[in-house]
Amino acid sequence: MEQRNELASQPLLLTIPQVATKLGLSRAMVYNLINREGLPVIHLGRAVRVSTASLQKWVEEREESARLAQEEHGFFLVAR
């Protein structure tokens, strides 16, 4: 329920600079992720936007892929 409230308080669509800020990356790197890593975008005329929900899902998918790759290769991170 808390996640739903959190999503409701965020804008539905983000600009590229907003995505860059959220991810702690440069705008150029966000465009790189769009072109090479499949970060989903919505084109509204000339404007490019990223859905908040799609961004969250995309990040979660990357986390899961990284976790599976670590398990496959026998790497385990130990929290200190």
N, C-alpha and C positions, 0 to 999 in steps of 0.2 A: 504494500500500500504506500509506503514511504517513497519508493521509486516512482510510482505513478504521480504523486504530488510533485516530486522533483522534476519530472518531465513536463508536467503542466506549467511549471513556472518558467521554463526555458522557451525560447523562440522555436517555432516549428522548423524554420530553415535558417541556416547559418551562412554567412559570407565566407569567402576563402580566408580573409584575415582573422575572422572569429574562430574558424577551425584551427588555424595556425596557433592562435593564442591558447585555445583549449588543449592542444596537443603539445604545446611548448616547442613548436617547430617554426621554420621560416615559411613564408608564402610559397617560395620556390619549391621547398620540400613537399608542401601539400599538393602542388600541381604535379610533382613527381609521383606522389602516391596515387593521384588520380589517373595519370597516364600509364604507370607501370605496375601498380599494385591493386588496381581495381577499386579504389575508394569511390563509392557511388555518388554521382552528382545529378542535379536536376538543372536543366537549361530552361530559363525563362527569358526568351528573346536572347539578348547578348549576355544577360546575367547568369552567373554560375552559382548555384547554391547547393549546400549539403544538408540533408535532413538530419535533425538531431538524433532521431531514432536509428537511422541508417548508420550514422557515425558510431553510435554506441554499439550497435550490432557488429559492425566491421572491426572495431577494436577488440570486442570479446572474441570474435572468430580468430583474430591474430594471436590473442593470449592462449586460446585453446590449441592452436597449431603449434605454438612455441612449447607449450607444456607437453604435448604429445611427442614432439621431436626430442625434447630433453629425456623423456622416459624411454624412447626408442634407443637413444644413444647412451643410456645409463647415467645421464647427468641429473643430479638432484641438488636443488638449492636448499641450504639449511638456514633457517631463520635464526638470527642471533638475538 
